[in-house]
Amino acid sequence: MDLFSKLNSENKNKIVLFGNEPVQVNNYYTQIFNSRVRQNLNIQKVVLDKKSETKELNNITSSISLFEERSFFIFIIKDLRLSDDIKSYITDFFKSNHDDFILFHYEGESKDFLKSAFYKTISTNALFLSAQEPKAYEFKKILTELMGSYSLNLSAEALNLLEQFSQGNLIYANNALKKLELIYENNIIDEKDLLSCLTDNSKYDGFNLINSCFSGNLSQTKKIINFLKEQNTDPILVNGLLSWFFSPLLKLKINKLPLTSDLLIKFRIFGDSQNLIRFAIKHLTIKQIEASFNKIFEIDQIAKGIKYGDAWSEIDKFISGIAFIISKKKNLNT
């Protein structure tokens, strides 16, 4: 979302920002500071707390530059413990200033802020922005907004794939978009482009892990897991790749669909991964695939801190177990 275009279209000059999710907050603040020259702005930023005084605020809000046409005032608070004088000053300033831009950013998580009389007053005729950890149904919308801020053009399929890989991790998704921005300019990015970008240049990555696991190479699988752990790879990323790989397995297995290259491409499975899918479908039972889905979900919950446990330990046990099954099946066929 283009912040200034949104303000202009709604004929507003005030913003109330609620929350402190780092990716979304950084996106909004980057737009503001990048517009300093284009919008000819004098940016004034102040952090308020219970010790703040109106004299300090008055000095800031009364300062007028001889060279900038408009000011952009940013008020930041971490909790609601402000003096009545400060609240009164801010509400009056919000009501009376129709020329400058004003952002009031509440960094706390308490929904009490949204219920307060103070919020109801300053939010009148203001643009409300939420910067909280996105819920599952909100993730794609935020992802689309971030994509726009980087001037990227992902195909619908690539956007769906990035959402699946990210597993609700906005920081990972944002880093992937940054990487895409460096590689592609004004081109439509499809699934193959995205997969190529997500495969980094390190010694091993999550794709190497999947390849090793479903090739039945247990020792190499263990080696890659240890490497990724030592590199502090986010387990959510690895688990997202596992989710991507396992997602088509159950449908293909139950419906006994012909495993043609064209069909697998529709499931966003490309290149050498197609042979791994064919082998997995041939040698894993429906019960084993269903159990794998349950384990991937459990790892996701652990990695996000929703459930107690060690995500990397669970990934190790799960992937090593699959590699062992595949290895055993291969030995029986030789």
Secondary structure, DSSP 8 states (H G I E B T S, - for coil): --HHHHHHHTT--EEEEE---HHHHHHHHHHHHHHHHHTTEEEEEEEE-TT--HHHHHHHHH---SS-SEEEEEEEESSS---HHHHHHHHHHHHH--SSEEEEEE----THHHHSHHHHHHTTT-EEEE-S---GGGHHHHHHHHHHHTT-EE-HHHHHHHHHHHTT-HHHHHHHHHHHHHH-SSSEE-HHHHHHHHS-SSS--HHHHHHHHHTT-HHHHHHHHHHHHHTT--HHHHHHHHHHHHHHHHHHHHHT----HHHHHHTT--TTHHHHHHHHHHHS-HHHHHHHHHHHHHHHHHHTTSS-S-HHHHHHHHHHHHHHHHHHHHHHT-
